Amino acid sequence: MLKQFIPDQYVKSIYDISIEELKENGIKGIITDLDNTLIEWDRADATEEVVAWFEEVRKHGFEIVIVSNNNEKRVKSFSEPHKVTFIHSARKPLSRAFKTAAKLMKLKREEVVVIGDQLLTDVLGGNRSGFQTILVVPVAQTDGVLTRVNRRIERRVFEIMRKRGLIEWEKQKKNE
């Protein structure tokens, strides 16, 4: 069961993901979370860095879909100015939104990577749906109310996985 919480990759931020490496591994599409993955959960608009990342990813031929558990107003107001396809109220970790995103991109599961900041929604949902997953460190130190509950559970899962030798990077995360 714990293996479903283990991402294929763990990086500090979206900017530490090697676009070239993804391409070499046959990835053509990116499903990304919004809040605390791309921008802080309480920031309305994309930063210049996120806009540049979108441009870079597209320049390499990748499709992008934002899949968020947040409401339509929040996700739409962020996504539309940057012409990014989105799915709101996704109910992650359920697999429906992930599969819908792959269909929207017209890609197979093995051609898509899921990027997110939470084990309980992004990584678990992506892994259960058969996608590669990348976990990033949350961009903000604070969270919304529901996410705070998830973070408490997530810390316990990290600790169990570390004690069982399933991950090595959790100590580094705390020390960085």
C-alpha positions in Angstrom: 0.0 0.0 0.0 2.8 2.5 0.9 4.3 2.1 -2.6 1.4 4.0 -4.0 2.6 7.1 -2.1 6.1 7.0 -3.6 6.7 9.4 -6.5 8.9 8.5 -9.4 10.9 11.6 -8.7 11.2 14.2 -6.0 12.5 17.7 -6.7 12.5 21.1 -4.9 10.3 22.8 -7.5 8.9 22.7 -11.0 12.1 24.5 -12.1 14.2 21.6 -11.1 12.4 19.2 -13.4 14.5 18.3 -16.5 12.3 18.9 -19.5 14.9 17.2 -21.7 14.9 14.1 -19.5 11.1 13.9 -19.6 11.3 14.1 -23.4 13.9 11.4 -23.5 11.6 9.2 -21.4 8.8 9.6 -23.8 6.8 12.1 -21.9 4.7 14.4 -24.0 2.2 15.8 -21.5 2.2 17.3 -18.0 -0.7 17.2 -15.5 0.1 19.7 -12.8 -1.5 20.7 -9.6 -2.0 24.4 -9.1 -1.9 25.5 -5.4 1.5 25.2 -3.7 2.8 23.4 -6.8 2.9 26.3 -9.4 2.1 29.2 -7.1 1.2 29.8 -3.4 -2.4 28.7 -2.6 -3.3 32.3 -1.7 -1.7 34.0 -4.8 -4.2 34.8 -7.6 -1.9 35.1 -10.6 1.1 33.4 -12.1 4.5 34.7 -11.3 6.9 35.7 -14.2 8.8 32.5 -13.4 5.7 30.3 -13.9 4.8 32.0 -17.1 8.4 31.5 -18.4 8.1 27.8 -17.3 4.9 27.4 -19.3 6.6 28.9 -22.3 9.6 26.6 -21.9 7.5 23.5 -21.6 5.4 24.4 -24.6 8.6 25.2 -26.6 9.6 21.6 -26.1 6.3 20.4 -27.4 4.6 19.4 -24.2 0.9 19.6 -23.5 -0.2 21.0 -20.1 -3.3 20.5 -18.1 -3.9 21.9 -14.6 -5.8 19.4 -12.4 -6.9 21.0 -9.2 -9.3 20.2 -6.3 -10.0 23.9 -6.0 -13.1 25.5 -7.4 -13.8 26.7 -10.9 -13.4 30.4 -10.2 -9.9 29.9 -8.7 -8.6 27.6 -11.3 -10.2 29.3 -14.3 -8.9 32.8 -13.3 -5.4 31.4 -13.1 -5.4 29.2 -16.2 -7.3 31.2 -18.8 -4.9 34.2 -19.1 -2.1 31.7 -19.9 -4.2 29.5 -22.2 -3.7 26.5 -20.0 -6.4 23.8 -20.1 -7.7 23.0 -16.6 -9.9 20.6 -14.6 -11.3 22.1 -11.4 -13.0 20.3 -8.5 -11.0 17.2 -9.5 -11.6 15.2 -6.4 -8.0 13.9 -6.4 -6.9 11.2 -5.6 -9.7 9.7 -7.6 -8.5 8.9 -11.0 -11.2 10.3 -13.2 -9.7 13.8 -13.6 -6.2 12.4 -14.3 -7.7 10.1 -17.1 -9.7 13.0 -18.5 -6.6 15.2 -18.6 -4.7 12.6 -20.6 -7.7 12.3 -23.0 -7.8 16.0 -23.5 -4.1 15.9 -24.4 -4.8 12.9 -26.6 -1.9 11.0 -24.9 -1.4 7.6 -23.4 -0.7 7.2 -19.6 2.9 6.4 -20.2 3.3 9.7 -22.1 2.1 11.8 -19.2 3.6 12.9 -15.9 1.7 14.2 -12.9 3.4 16.9 -10.9 2.2 18.0 -7.5 3.1 19.0 -3.9 0.9 16.4 -2.0 1.3 12.7 -1.5 -2.4 12.2 -0.6 -3.8 13.8 -3.7 -1.3 14.3 -6.5 1.1 11.3 -6.0 -1.4 8.8 -4.8 -3.9 9.8 -7.5 -1.3 9.8 -10.3 0.2 6.5 -9.2 -3.2 4.8 -8.8 -4.1 6.0 -12.3 -0.9 4.6 -13.9 1.0 7.8 -14.5 4.6 8.7 -13.6 4.7 11.1 -10.7 6.9 13.9 -9.5 6.6 15.4 -6.0 7.7 19.0 -5.4 8.2 20.8 -2.2 5.2 23.1 -1.5 6.0 26.7 -2.7 4.4 28.1 0.5 4.9 27.2 4.1 1.2 27.7 4.8 -1.9 25.8 3.5 -5.6 26.1 3.3 -7.7 24.4 6.0 -8.3 21.1 4.3 -4.7 20.8 3.1 -3.4 21.2 6.6 -5.2 18.0 7.6 -3.6 16.2 4.6 -0.2 17.5 5.6 -0.5 16.0 9.1 -1.3 12.6 7.5 1.4 13.1 4.9 4.1 13.7 7.6 3.1 10.3 9.2 3.3 8.5 5.8 6.7 10.1 5.1 8.0 8.9 8.5 6.7 5.4 8.0 8.2 5.2 4.5 11.5 6.5 5.8 11.6 4.0 8.7 10.9 1.2 6.3 13.7 2.3 3.9 11.2 3.2 1.1 12.5 6.7 0.7 15.8 8.4 1.5 15.1 12.0 0.6 12.7 13.0 3.4 15.6 13.8 5.8 17.0 16.1 3.1 13.7 17.8 2.7 13.5 18.7 6.3 17.1 20.0 6.4 16.8 22.2 3.3 
